[in-house]
Structure formats: C-alpha cells, structure tokens
Amino acid sequence: MVQLSAWLDAENIGQPRRRITDSPHKSAGCSSVAPSMPGPVGKEEENEHVSNFKQGLKAAGSRLQASVQKYIVKNYFYYYLFRFSAALGQEVFYITFLPFTHWNIDPYLSRRLVIIWVLVMYIGQMAKDILKWPRPFSPPVVKLEKRVIAEYGMPSTHAMAATTISFTLLISTMDRYQYPFVLGLLMAVVFSTLVCLSRVYTGMHTVLDVLGGILVTAVLIVLTYPAWTLIDRLDSASPLFPVCVIVVPFFLCYNYPVSDCYSPTRADTTTILAAGAGVTLGFWINHFFQLVSAPAESLPVIQNIPPLTTDMVVLGLTKFVVGIVLILLVRQLVQNLSLQVLYSWFRVVTRNKEARRRLEIEVPYKFVTYTSVGICATTFVPMLHRFLGLL
C-alpha cells in the first residue's frame, strides 16, 4: 500500500497536472490514454489496487477541475465588461451587426465589411493550425470559454476581427460621410481595445497572441486597400462569377489544414467563408436580376447626421427583427435539411453529434447553411422589407 500510494502521488496526481499544463490541447480536444496499472498481483490485492487507483484518479480529477474551472469574481464590473466585449468577436455579433448595417445603414459598407472580414479571418484561422502555438497554460490562468479551448492561440482571431471591422468601417466612411474623424478613430480604438483586452482577461490568449493578431490585420488592410474599389464592382461581374464564389471557398474549407485533434476552427472557418460567399452571391443576384437597387458607390457628403427620431428607431428595429427572424428560420431549415441529406448519403445515425465532426459532413452542411444565410440577408430580407412597406 505504501508503494501504491507513492505511485499514485507520482504518476496519477502529479503527471496529469503536468500534462494539462504543458499540452492543453491534448487534454481539451483529444482523448488521452490513462496511466498503466501496477504490475501483476493477486486477485484480492488487484481489486484493492483497482479501487484505490480509481479513487486516486477521482481525487486527482477533482483537484484539477477545481484548479482549472472554478474561480472567484472579485470585480463584477470588469467581469461583465470583458465577457460582453468577448461576445463582440463571436457569431452572435456577426449575425446581428453585419445584417443591421446592411438593412439600416448602408449596403455599400456592409459589403466591404463582410469581404474584408472574411479574408482576414480565413488567414487568421489558418495561421492558428499552421503555427500550432498553444493557448495560455491552465493553471495558472483560468479559461472562461470552454467551446474554443481546444483551438490554438496565435494569432488571436478575436483581435483580428475587431480590428478589421472597426478600422474598415472607419476607412470606408471617412470619405463618404462627414463626421469628426477623431471621434471615429476613438470609437474604433476603444472597440478594438475592449475586445483585445477581453481575450487576455478570459484567459484565452497571451498578450503576444493579441499583438500578433493586430499586426497581421494591419498588414492585410494596408496590402488590400488598393483593391477595395474592385469589391464595389463584384456585383457586376460575369455570369460565371457565382461559380467561382461557391467553388473556391468550398475548396478552401475542404482542404483546411489538418489539426492534431478536433477543434472548432475548421467549422468556424467554413461558417465565415460560407457567409462571405452567400453575401457576395446575394449582391450579384440583386444586380443581375435587378431585384433591389444596387448600393451607391459615391454619395454627396452628408453635412449633418440626421437626429434619431422615434419613427426612425421603430422602423430600424422593425426591419431588424423581421430580418433576423427570417435569417434564423432559413438557418434552422437549411441546417436540418442538409444534415438529413448528408446522414442519409453517408448512412450515419440521425442526430449523431460526433458524426457532425467528420470532414465530409461538417464542411458541406456548414457551407450550405451559411451560404443560404448570406443570400437570405442580402436578397430575400430586402425583398420582404419592400413587400411589407418598410423601405
């Protein structure tokens, strides 16, 4: 028993803690092999050893879980501020802010935002699985977001997305609308800073990850800026353009870099590229079939931003609610339908969540779903707004 206790202390309690600290991705996203049992013993002793072994594992797991997952919030202002800021870099923000910009502010801006955002995010997501730099070790940090804990850390795609959206919006509006440039710059900096700090606060990234994301984004914006005017003419491209819009992103998703173990990076990348393909295709459909008026490339400078009135707020919220409801319905319908088709094609048990992670199922169903969402947001929702008299 003395030897068994010593073995448990050395191998079963200390070693898993070191494994989780040194290789967080294997503990979070991959299945690991349990430590081997001690050498052969008698039947009664073996049962006793097994019982003690399981108790040791349970105790070690409880200690590790307490040290990794449980935490005490000492400042609720910072806690809620940075949890909210972290949400500004997640799907819930993209699926609300970008459509809101399209329906209520300016389709011209939303088109630029989506395409630049897709380009930057694809490079950032791919860089993670190529560099394979781990996230901060836990302990000592506490990771507050469990969904993406298996992803790698460098660069921070939250930082890249926040920097891309805020500064693309600033650059695209400063010559289109008249407002104090310093105020716009301040808002872009504050928005980006809050999202970047939230990644450190939540324990998901190091400062180097965040700075790397900002630097990569800055370089990409500078390099792509001369081609931004081409984005404004994509909707007038040839009839073969939709084929490229669908085939190229799908090819990139299907040939995404292979990770050591499963993480949501490939699924998120597919979602982003599919949404961008859907939005681009939607603008092309609008232009080709003349369903809605095309976004104006140039506007007379607006001297004064009109004050928000009750009628404007009510109209904007109504358009937003109608659009979001339709988007969510389309998303759910297409997702269920595509999964049923793929499950039947590959003979997979329905509602098998593990099967969703297979390459031949995950990429097609995500791509079809969010391409449909992008087309719906740019084509069908404006048509519905016009039908309801909201335009």
MARMIMAR-634273 format. One record per residue (C-alpha): x negated, z, y negated; residue number from 1. Coordinates in steps of 0.001 Angstrom, whole numbers, plus 500000, padded with zeros to 6 digits. Example, Ala and Ser with C-alpha at 12.3 -4.5 7.8 and 13.67 -1.06 7.14 Angstrom:
! residues 2
+--------+--------+--------+-----+
:      X :      Z :      Y :  nr :
+--------+--------+--------+-----+
: 487700 : 507800 : 504500 :   1 :
: 486330 : 507140 : 501060 :   2 :
+--------+--------+--------+-----+
END
This chain:
! residues 391
+--------+--------+--------+-----+
:      X :      Z :      Y :  nr :
+--------+--------+--------+-----+
: 500000 : 500000 : 500000 :   1 :
: 497122 : 500693 : 497666 :   2 :
: 495781 : 497208 : 498321 :   3 :
: 499231 : 495705 : 497858 :   4 :
: 499708 : 497472 : 494519 :   5 :
: 496322 : 496277 : 493368 :   6 :
: 497181 : 492745 : 494499 :   7 :
: 500486 : 492814 : 492614 :   8 :
: 498821 : 494088 : 489448 :   9 :
: 496081 : 491479 : 489573 :  10 :
: 497913 : 488439 : 490872 :  11 :
: 501589 : 488926 : 490217 :  12 :
: 501811 : 490662 : 486855 :  13 :
: 498695 : 489577 : 485013 :  14 :
: 498479 : 485997 : 486253 :  15 :
: 501958 : 484721 : 485255 :  16 :
: 501460 : 486143 : 481794 :  17 :
: 498223 : 484205 : 481514 :  18 :
: 499875 : 481048 : 482841 :  19 :
: 502694 : 481211 : 480345 :  20 :
: 500258 : 481831 : 477539 :  21 :
: 497774 : 479147 : 478496 :  22 :
: 500199 : 476476 : 479682 :  23 :
: 503597 : 476969 : 478094 :  24 :
: 504829 : 473514 : 479030 :  25 :
: 504381 : 474006 : 482728 :  26 :
: 506267 : 477291 : 482616 :  27 :
: 509028 : 475913 : 480432 :  28 :
: 509595 : 472429 : 481724 :  29 :
: 508027 : 472208 : 485222 :  30 :
: 508579 : 474106 : 488378 :  31 :
: 505641 : 476257 : 489350 :  32 :
: 504566 : 477489 : 492764 :  33 :
: 504900 : 481206 : 493420 :  34 :
: 501777 : 483185 : 494371 :  35 :
: 500993 : 483170 : 498063 :  36 :
: 501835 : 486193 : 500208 :  37 :
: 499113 : 488512 : 501544 :  38 :
: 497561 : 487912 : 504932 :  39 :
: 499456 : 488279 : 508238 :  40 :
: 500749 : 491780 : 509078 :  41 :
: 503226 : 493433 : 511467 :  42 :
: 506993 : 492868 : 511260 :  43 :
: 507879 : 496177 : 509580 :  44 :
: 504913 : 496017 : 507256 :  45 :
: 505767 : 492396 : 506450 :  46 :
: 509320 : 493357 : 505466 :  47 :
: 507973 : 496146 : 503311 :  48 :
: 505456 : 493799 : 501738 :  49 :
: 508167 : 491223 : 501050 :  50 :
: 510368 : 493849 : 499422 :  51 :
: 507538 : 495144 : 497255 :  52 :
: 506488 : 491587 : 496483 :  53 :
: 509979 : 490716 : 495203 :  54 :
: 510166 : 493931 : 493200 :  55 :
: 506809 : 493136 : 491665 :  56 :
: 507956 : 489640 : 490753 :  57 :
: 511173 : 491001 : 489258 :  58 :
: 509320 : 493601 : 487218 :  59 :
: 506783 : 491060 : 486013 :  60 :
: 509525 : 488612 : 485116 :  61 :
: 511427 : 491280 : 483208 :  62 :
: 508336 : 492217 : 481227 :  63 :
: 507553 : 488602 : 480436 :  64 :
: 511146 : 487876 : 479453 :  65 :
: 511225 : 490900 : 477197 :  66 :
: 507946 : 489927 : 475550 :  67 :
: 508885 : 486263 : 475106 :  68 :
: 512617 : 486177 : 474419 :  69 :
: 513605 : 489459 : 472794 :  70 :
: 512828 : 490081 : 469165 :  71 :
: 513909 : 492239 : 466260 :  72 :
: 515048 : 490638 : 462998 :  73 :
: 513631 : 492615 : 460089 :  74 :
: 514688 : 490294 : 457280 :  75 :
: 518013 : 488560 : 457811 :  76 :
: 517655 : 486504 : 454635 :  77 :
: 514557 : 484732 : 455950 :  78 :
: 516046 : 484562 : 459441 :  79 :
: 519219 : 482715 : 458418 :  80 :
: 517425 : 480679 : 455751 :  81 :
: 514916 : 479234 : 458189 :  82 :
: 517374 : 478864 : 461067 :  83 :
: 519563 : 476836 : 458707 :  84 :
: 516530 : 474905 : 457484 :  85 :
: 515561 : 474119 : 461079 :  86 :
: 519044 : 472646 : 461621 :  87 :
: 518308 : 470162 : 458817 :  88 :
: 515941 : 468395 : 461196 :  89 :
: 518320 : 468203 : 464154 :  90 :
: 521033 : 465822 : 465352 :  91 :
: 523817 : 467767 : 463659 :  92 :
: 522263 : 466946 : 460277 :  93 :
: 521581 : 463277 : 461001 :  94 :
: 525053 : 462615 : 462371 :  95 :
: 526613 : 464111 : 459230 :  96 :
: 524278 : 463428 : 456299 :  97 :
: 523436 : 459796 : 457025 :  98 :
: 527068 : 458698 : 457548 :  99 :
: 528123 : 460722 : 454491 : 100 :
: 525547 : 458832 : 452439 : 101 :
: 526901 : 455531 : 453733 : 102 :
: 530588 : 456306 : 453145 : 103 :
: 530466 : 458264 : 449898 : 104 :
: 527239 : 457482 : 448037 : 105 :
: 525592 : 454113 : 448680 : 106 :
: 525348 : 451973 : 451863 : 107 :
: 522166 : 450466 : 450432 : 108 :
: 520484 : 453878 : 450541 : 109 :
: 521772 : 454760 : 453993 : 110 :
: 520383 : 451523 : 455435 : 111 :
: 516910 : 452218 : 454092 : 112 :
: 517022 : 455852 : 455145 : 113 :
: 518023 : 455057 : 458708 : 114 :
: 515465 : 452307 : 459311 : 115 :
: 512501 : 454197 : 457818 : 116 :
: 513593 : 457377 : 459596 : 117 :
: 513777 : 455545 : 462948 : 118 :
: 510307 : 454034 : 462513 : 119 :
: 508664 : 457322 : 461547 : 120 :
: 510434 : 459342 : 464227 : 121 :
: 509540 : 456915 : 467011 : 122 :
: 505861 : 457107 : 466124 : 123 :
: 506035 : 460897 : 465870 : 124 :
: 507859 : 461354 : 469166 : 125 :
: 505495 : 459006 : 470979 : 126 :
: 502445 : 460716 : 469467 : 127 :
: 503577 : 464024 : 470962 : 128 :
: 503480 : 462728 : 474519 : 129 :
: 500217 : 460884 : 473963 : 130 :
: 498287 : 463736 : 472334 : 131 :
: 499928 : 466446 : 474513 : 132 :
: 498953 : 469300 : 472221 : 133 :
: 500795 : 472462 : 473300 : 134 :
: 503148 : 474436 : 471129 : 135 :
: 502052 : 477883 : 469889 : 136 :
: 501411 : 480331 : 472705 : 137 :
: 504187 : 482792 : 473559 : 138 :
: 503266 : 485628 : 473331 : 139 :
: 502194 : 486352 : 470613 : 140 :
: 504782 : 484138 : 468855 : 141 :
: 508489 : 484196 : 469698 : 142 :
: 510120 : 480798 : 470173 : 143 :
: 513646 : 480836 : 468767 : 144 :
: 514648 : 477361 : 470012 : 145 :
: 514849 : 477045 : 473783 : 146 :
: 516059 : 473449 : 474069 : 147 :
: 512812 : 471803 : 472943 : 148 :
: 510429 : 474440 : 474259 : 149 :
: 509078 : 472008 : 476880 : 150 :
: 508064 : 469437 : 474261 : 151 :
: 504551 : 469176 : 472898 : 152 :
: 503733 : 470263 : 469379 : 153 :
: 501582 : 467754 : 467477 : 154 :
: 502880 : 466339 : 465195 : 155 :
: 505967 : 468207 : 464009 : 156 :
: 508775 : 465642 : 464039 : 157 :
: 510974 : 468026 : 462044 : 158 :
: 508388 : 467898 : 459269 : 159 :
: 508181 : 464115 : 459598 : 160 :
: 511954 : 463659 : 459445 : 161 :
: 512394 : 465970 : 456458 : 162 :
: 509556 : 464337 : 454526 : 163 :
: 510800 : 460850 : 455394 : 164 :
: 514409 : 461404 : 454362 : 165 :
: 513686 : 463316 : 451156 : 166 :
: 510967 : 461044 : 449780 : 167 :
: 512537 : 457773 : 450953 : 168 :
: 515681 : 458844 : 449130 : 169 :
: 513642 : 459704 : 446041 : 170 :
: 511713 : 456411 : 446006 : 171 :
: 514831 : 454325 : 446668 : 172 :
: 516913 : 455935 : 443914 : 173 :
: 514450 : 456379 : 441064 : 174 :
: 514761 : 452707 : 440019 : 175 :
: 518417 : 452429 : 440987 : 176 :
: 519942 : 455446 : 439276 : 177 :
: 518955 : 457290 : 436157 : 178 :
: 518234 : 460977 : 436608 : 179 :
: 515359 : 463326 : 435755 : 180 :
: 512553 : 462280 : 438086 : 181 :
: 511055 : 465769 : 438039 : 182 :
: 514351 : 467188 : 439297 : 183 :
: 514483 : 464659 : 442125 : 184 :
: 510864 : 465348 : 443052 : 185 :
: 511505 : 469095 : 443025 : 186 :
: 514506 : 468723 : 445328 : 187 :
: 512511 : 466541 : 447741 : 188 :
: 509658 : 469055 : 447824 : 189 :
: 511992 : 472038 : 448313 : 190 :
: 513904 : 470320 : 451123 : 191 :
: 510724 : 469291 : 452949 : 192 :
: 509094 : 472688 : 452444 : 193 :
: 512062 : 474610 : 453841 : 194 :
: 512166 : 472501 : 456987 : 195 :
: 508388 : 472703 : 457447 : 196 :
: 508297 : 476485 : 456998 : 197 :
: 511190 : 476866 : 459423 : 198 :
: 509073 : 475317 : 462184 : 199 :
: 506412 : 477976 : 461736 : 200 :
: 508967 : 480782 : 461370 : 201 :
: 510809 : 479824 : 464562 : 202 :
: 507529 : 479742 : 466488 : 203 :
: 507855 : 476081 : 467448 : 204 :
: 504822 : 474710 : 465593 : 205 :
: 501494 : 475724 : 464151 : 206 :
: 500589 : 475047 : 460538 : 207 :
: 498345 : 472227 : 461788 : 208 :
: 501307 : 470582 : 463563 : 209 :
: 503317 : 470655 : 460347 : 210 :
: 500479 : 469343 : 458185 : 211 :
: 499817 : 466604 : 460727 : 212 :
: 503455 : 465527 : 460579 : 213 :
: 503432 : 465410 : 456779 : 214 :
: 500180 : 463428 : 456704 : 215 :
: 501371 : 460860 : 459258 : 216 :
: 504624 : 460412 : 457337 : 217 :
: 502825 : 459933 : 454028 : 218 :
: 500582 : 457267 : 455552 : 219 :
: 503537 : 455447 : 457127 : 220 :
: 505536 : 455459 : 453885 : 221 :
: 502590 : 454033 : 451961 : 222 :
: 501926 : 451341 : 454577 : 223 :
: 505553 : 450268 : 454978 : 224 :
: 506644 : 450464 : 451333 : 225 :
: 505728 : 446816 : 450534 : 226 :
: 508078 : 445702 : 453336 : 227 :
: 511055 : 447783 : 452234 : 228 :
: 512599 : 444817 : 450430 : 229 :
: 512771 : 442988 : 453768 : 230 :
: 515026 : 445748 : 455060 : 231 :
: 517571 : 444814 : 452412 : 232 :
: 517844 : 441311 : 453877 : 233 :
: 518155 : 442141 : 457555 : 234 :
: 521922 : 441685 : 457490 : 235 :
: 521497 : 438014 : 456570 : 236 :
: 519168 : 437248 : 459482 : 237 :
: 519766 : 434520 : 462068 : 238 :
: 522372 : 434778 : 464851 : 239 :
: 519560 : 435656 : 467265 : 240 :
: 518757 : 438786 : 465290 : 241 :
: 521223 : 441055 : 467195 : 242 :
: 519474 : 440200 : 470466 : 243 :
: 516146 : 441444 : 469093 : 244 :
: 517797 : 444534 : 467612 : 245 :
: 519089 : 445538 : 471050 : 246 :
: 516332 : 444325 : 473381 : 247 :
: 513262 : 445606 : 471509 : 248 :
: 514416 : 449238 : 471021 : 249 :
: 515721 : 449407 : 474599 : 250 :
: 512386 : 448112 : 475909 : 251 :
: 510527 : 450742 : 473857 : 252 :
: 512763 : 453506 : 475196 : 253 :
: 512491 : 452396 : 478810 : 254 :
: 508694 : 452196 : 478572 : 255 :
: 508283 : 455503 : 476760 : 256 :
: 505050 : 457382 : 477634 : 257 :
: 505420 : 459376 : 480850 : 258 :
: 505186 : 463140 : 480400 : 259 :
: 503701 : 465623 : 482880 : 260 :
: 507123 : 467190 : 483328 : 261 :
: 510594 : 466644 : 481964 : 262 :
: 511223 : 467302 : 478291 : 263 :
: 513992 : 466117 : 475951 : 264 :
: 511537 : 463971 : 473968 : 265 :
: 512445 : 460713 : 475706 : 266 :
: 516167 : 461400 : 475356 : 267 :
: 515809 : 462240 : 471658 : 268 :
: 513719 : 459123 : 471070 : 269 :
: 516339 : 456986 : 472786 : 270 :
: 519043 : 458560 : 470621 : 271 :
: 517108 : 457802 : 467437 : 272 :
: 516237 : 454206 : 468317 : 273 :
: 519755 : 453503 : 469562 : 274 :
: 521323 : 454881 : 466384 : 275 :
: 518987 : 452724 : 464294 : 276 :
: 519811 : 449658 : 466387 : 277 :
: 523525 : 450340 : 466032 : 278 :
: 523337 : 450774 : 462258 : 279 :
: 521275 : 447597 : 461828 : 280 :
: 523596 : 445654 : 464099 : 281 :
: 526592 : 447018 : 462210 : 282 :
: 525266 : 445740 : 458887 : 283 :
: 524627 : 442341 : 460466 : 284 :
: 528187 : 442221 : 461853 : 285 :
: 529604 : 443112 : 458440 : 286 :
: 527663 : 440286 : 456791 : 287 :
: 528170 : 437663 : 459489 : 288 :
: 531926 : 438186 : 459857 : 289 :
: 532422 : 439299 : 456232 : 290 :
: 534269 : 442422 : 457329 : 291 :
: 533201 : 444611 : 454415 : 292 :
: 531358 : 443908 : 451197 : 293 :
: 527583 : 443881 : 451522 : 294 :
: 525562 : 446631 : 449783 : 295 :
: 524325 : 445532 : 446380 : 296 :
: 520546 : 445229 : 446235 : 297 :
: 520429 : 445903 : 442494 : 298 :
: 522719 : 447804 : 440199 : 299 :
: 522774 : 448326 : 436464 : 300 :
: 521131 : 451630 : 435633 : 301 :
: 523700 : 454400 : 435622 : 302 :
: 523206 : 456278 : 432365 : 303 :
: 525187 : 459332 : 433323 : 304 :
: 526133 : 460528 : 436758 : 305 :
: 529904 : 460978 : 436703 : 306 :
: 531033 : 464597 : 436958 : 307 :
: 532582 : 465750 : 440187 : 308 :
: 536332 : 465911 : 439854 : 309 :
: 538862 : 467337 : 442253 : 310 :
: 540069 : 463862 : 443172 : 311 :
: 536521 : 462690 : 443946 : 312 :
: 535820 : 465718 : 446123 : 313 :
: 539089 : 465387 : 448034 : 314 :
: 538578 : 461653 : 448549 : 315 :
: 534988 : 462123 : 449695 : 316 :
: 535897 : 464895 : 452138 : 317 :
: 538821 : 462882 : 453488 : 318 :
: 536624 : 459851 : 454126 : 319 :
: 534014 : 462062 : 455743 : 320 :
: 536463 : 463860 : 458050 : 321 :
: 538156 : 460614 : 459097 : 322 :
: 534782 : 459008 : 459793 : 323 :
: 533315 : 461942 : 461715 : 324 :
: 536417 : 462282 : 463890 : 325 :
: 536240 : 458595 : 464819 : 326 :
: 532490 : 458821 : 465490 : 327 :
: 532897 : 461846 : 467767 : 328 :
: 535719 : 460154 : 469663 : 329 :
: 533654 : 456999 : 470167 : 330 :
: 530610 : 459041 : 471163 : 331 :
: 532526 : 461011 : 473797 : 332 :
: 534380 : 457991 : 475153 : 333 :
: 531337 : 455732 : 475460 : 334 :
: 529181 : 458519 : 476893 : 335 :
: 531681 : 459361 : 479635 : 336 :
: 532306 : 455710 : 480441 : 337 :
: 528617 : 454779 : 480576 : 338 :
: 527800 : 457778 : 482771 : 339 :
: 530599 : 456925 : 485186 : 340 :
: 529365 : 453343 : 485471 : 341 :
: 525741 : 454406 : 485997 : 342 :
: 526668 : 457126 : 488506 : 343 :
: 528675 : 454594 : 490477 : 344 :
: 525949 : 451951 : 490295 : 345 :
: 523184 : 454285 : 491478 : 346 :
: 525505 : 456229 : 493827 : 347 :
: 524939 : 459573 : 492187 : 348 :
: 527292 : 462544 : 492464 : 349 :
: 529502 : 462760 : 489387 : 350 :
: 528646 : 465496 : 486869 : 351 :
: 525185 : 465905 : 488325 : 352 :
: 523279 : 467135 : 485285 : 353 :
: 519924 : 466674 : 486973 : 354 :
: 520716 : 463009 : 487560 : 355 :
: 521076 : 462509 : 483813 : 356 :
: 517338 : 463061 : 483510 : 357 :
: 516469 : 460077 : 485684 : 358 :
: 514951 : 457238 : 483683 : 359 :
: 517388 : 454606 : 484929 : 360 :
: 520359 : 456782 : 483899 : 361 :
: 519204 : 458719 : 480850 : 362 :
: 517915 : 455799 : 478793 : 363 :
: 520851 : 453389 : 479348 : 364 :
: 523616 : 455932 : 478747 : 365 :
: 521938 : 457386 : 475663 : 366 :
: 521182 : 453942 : 474285 : 367 :
: 524693 : 452575 : 474801 : 368 :
: 526296 : 455733 : 473419 : 369 :
: 524361 : 455957 : 470175 : 370 :
: 524268 : 452225 : 469565 : 371 :
: 528053 : 452416 : 469648 : 372 :
: 527946 : 455365 : 467247 : 373 :
: 525790 : 453389 : 464801 : 374 :
: 528082 : 450348 : 464920 : 375 :
: 531135 : 452559 : 464514 : 376 :
: 529688 : 454343 : 461468 : 377 :
: 528786 : 451145 : 459613 : 378 :
: 531582 : 448792 : 460684 : 379 :
: 534696 : 450420 : 462121 : 380 :
: 534809 : 453501 : 459894 : 381 :
: 534711 : 451465 : 456628 : 382 :
: 537421 : 449214 : 458080 : 383 :
: 539515 : 452287 : 458860 : 384 :
: 538904 : 453626 : 455342 : 385 :
: 540163 : 450349 : 453908 : 386 :
: 543206 : 450383 : 456191 : 387 :
: 544067 : 453926 : 455068 : 388 :
: 543560 : 453051 : 451410 : 389 :
: 540537 : 455313 : 450979 : 390 :
: 538263 : 452637 : 449477 : 391 :
+--------+--------+--------+-----+
END
